[in-house]
Amino acid sequence: MDAAQQEATARARDLQRNWYGEPLGTLFRKLIDDLGLNQARLAGVLGLSAPMLSQLMSGQRAKIGNPAVVQRVQLLQDLAGQVADGSVSAAEATERMDEIKKSQGGSVLSNTTHTTNSSGAPTVKRVVREIQSLLRSVAAAGDIIEAADTLAPTHPELAEFLRVYGAGRTSDAVSHYQSHQN
């Protein structure tokens, strides 16, 4: 890969980090590992071609253009968390992936049965992702940080919120939320 290609890939990964919280290669590899998939199966569940998935993972493409695919990614992340905490079995996960594959998308903030805990309440991680998705739908992470810096002198709590939830990683935002619940 020549220098121009390396620069374009680095730029695409930076954009992915701003839009999705991390490069899509990292995010998709986690899903593959956590759900026991291969790239072809992940592409099928998401509704992408295998070459498109590969281009997103490698940084040859920066953005997922279809909002329904973005929503399927979020649903798979939720499912991976449920598999990890033992609330969903491998067999159930396979069934849910088939349901996710058939989903047509809709509102990014839609509430589905896959996003609640055993009490029926939305999971903290899902709420955090919805907040992040909403903020990132109106501004890139760099713009959110700039807004936070502008607000910091007069509204430090709002500035912190924007930094953590608008431009931060999901896991950091969940930890932040949980630390402020005590």
Stockholm file with secondary structure:
# STOCKHOLM 1.0

chainA/1-182         MDAAQQEATARARDLQRNWYGEPLGTLFRKLIDDLGLNQARLAGVLGLSAPMLSQLMSGQRAKIGNPAVVQRVQLLQDLAGQVADGSVSAAEATERMDEIKKSQGGSVLSNTTHTTNSSGAPTVKRVVREIQSLLRSVAAAGDIIEAADTLAPTHPELAEFLRVYGAGRTSDAVSHYQSHQN
#=GR chainA/1-182 SS CCHHHHHHHHHHHHHHHHHHSSCHHHHHHHHHHHHTCCHHHHHHHHTCCHHHHHHHHHTSCCCCCCHHHHHHHHHHHHHHHHHHTTSSCHHHHHHHHHHHHHCCCCCTTCCCGGGBCTTSSBCHHHHHHHHHHHHHHHSCHHHHHHHHHHHTTTCHHHHHHIIIIISSCHHHHHHHHHHTTC
#=GC SS_cons         CCHHHHHHHHHHHHHHHHHHSSCHHHHHHHHHHHHTCCHHHHHHHHTCCHHHHHHHHHTSCCCCCCHHHHHHHHHHHHHHHHHHTTSSCHHHHHHHHHHHHHCCCCCTTCCCGGGBCTTSSBCHHHHHHHHHHHHHHHSCHHHHHHHHHHHTTTCHHHHHHIIIIISSCHHHHHHHHHHTTC
//
